Amino acid sequence: MFNQDHFLLDNGLLGWFYKILTPIEWLMTQVMTLCHKFLVLIGMNEIGFSWVFSIVFLVLAVHACIFPAFIKSIKGMRNMQAIAPKMKKIQQKYKG
């Protein structure tokens, strides 16, 4: 009845999106699993808080990766605010 070799998300409208996210999902899984194994190695229980701390570490790692882009975006917004009066004058000049 069901074809097990055919996964629903592999094609269709969102198939390309799934194919892009698969390596990112794999990387995030590896980071979280590595952190969990490290926490178990240093003596934490395999079930419970070791997974919680692994998820927290993953969130912090993702935030650390996104932070430079966030700072660049804020600087760009500040630069646009600084030149906004000049752009307003130019728009008024060529308004017609």
C-alpha positions in Angstrom: 0.0 0.0 0.0 2.7 2.5 0.9 6.1 2.7 -0.9 8.7 2.8 1.9 11.4 4.0 -0.5 9.5 7.2 -1.3 9.4 9.9 1.4 6.7 12.5 1.1 8.9 15.5 1.6 11.5 14.5 -1.1 9.4 16.0 -3.9 6.6 18.5 -4.4 6.5 22.1 -3.5 8.6 21.9 -0.4 11.0 19.2 -1.6 13.8 21.7 -2.4 13.4 23.2 1.1 13.7 19.8 2.7 16.8 19.1 0.7 18.4 22.3 1.9 17.5 21.7 5.5 18.7 18.1 5.7 22.4 18.9 6.1 21.6 21.5 8.7 19.5 19.0 10.6 22.3 16.5 10.4 24.8 19.0 11.7 22.6 20.1 14.6 21.9 16.5 15.5 25.7 15.8 15.6 26.4 18.8 17.8 23.7 17.9 20.2 24.7 14.2 20.3 28.4 15.1 20.8 27.5 17.4 23.7 25.3 14.7 25.2 28.1 12.1 25.0 30.5 14.6 26.6 28.1 15.2 29.5 27.6 11.5 30.0 31.3 11.0 29.9 31.9 13.5 32.7 29.3 11.7 34.9 25.8 12.9 34.2 22.9 10.6 33.8 22.1 9.5 30.2 18.4 10.4 30.7 17.2 13.8 31.8 19.3 16.8 32.4 22.1 15.8 30.0 19.7 16.2 27.1 18.4 19.4 28.5 21.9 20.8 28.7 22.7 19.5 25.2 19.7 21.4 23.8 20.7 24.5 25.7 24.2 24.2 24.3 22.8 23.8 20.8 20.7 26.9 21.2 23.7 28.9 22.4 25.8 27.6 19.5 23.2 28.6 16.9 22.9 32.1 18.6 26.7 32.4 18.4 26.6 31.6 14.7 23.8 34.1 14.0 25.2 36.9 16.2 27.7 38.4 13.6 24.9 38.7 11.0 22.7 40.4 13.7 25.4 42.9 14.5 26.0 43.6 10.8 22.2 44.2 10.4 22.1 46.6 13.3 25.1 48.6 11.9 23.3 48.7 8.5 20.1 50.1 10.1 22.1 52.7 12.0 23.8 53.8 8.7 20.5 54.0 6.9 19.1 56.1 9.8 22.1 58.4 9.5 21.6 59.1 5.8 17.7 59.2 6.0 17.6 63.0 6.0 19.8 63.3 2.9 17.6 60.7 1.1 14.5 62.6 2.1 15.9 65.8 0.5 16.8 63.9 -2.7 13.3 62.4 -2.8 11.7 65.9 -2.4 14.0 67.3 -5.1 13.0 64.7 -7.7 9.4 64.3 -6.6 8.2 66.3 -9.5 
